[in-house]
């Protein structure tokens, strides 16, 4: 599994001791990171935005590259256009509103309430893919957003992932996942003869991201309980009044 960052990264990136958190410590550029290992087909490399830095224009960028980070003479300043111009690299710039790819005139969507996200033949438990705001005093005002699994893609605690899905012709399509929703094939016919590493560019207003491990098994009983509770409560603050153990209440509120 590739659930941490590679030791090779941009000049302004600092990794924590586990290499699961990447922080850009200066400027707005030189924030390139890579997955430690190449991704397996259908494996999502998922990060959560931990810190924002106001005053810069632009947001997180994610993608895939067939370039081995260990063999780079120098890590480029930007993923777009620098790394892409080196070849065999596909990068998608995340924006606040326009990330979905229209396929044959229709949007690629899946029911947000389903426990699994299906990306072509890849099946991933949805719960871990969804970023959540922390409940607070007035969080019930935003609960309609909470119910529909919506955080703005560029917001703090938003979760963004990248994977590639094999195709019958031997190539693959790159998909970006934002808060549990597939944005559609953002790049097509990627050659898969060479290993593909995830690319995460901690760019501009995105200051720090954390890798989120993804379990591809069945949802836990705890997760299934949370899904049932979410369908029946008025708002998150109502969870406090339920006759549940405190740890389960915290889990249901995504604390």
Secondary structure, 3 states (H helix, E strand, C coil): CCCCECCCCCCCEEECCCCCEEEECCCCCCCEEEECCCCCCCCCEEEEEEEECCCCCCCCEEEEECCCHHHCCCCCCCHHHHHHHCCCEEEEECCCCCCCCEECCEECCCCCCCCEEEECCEEEECHHHCCCCCCCCCHHHHHHHHHCCCCCCCCCCCEEEEEEEECCCCCEEEEEEECCEEEEEEEEEECCCCCCEEEEECCCCEEEEEEECCCCCCCCHHHHHHHHHHHHCCCHHHHHHCCCCHHHHHHHCCC
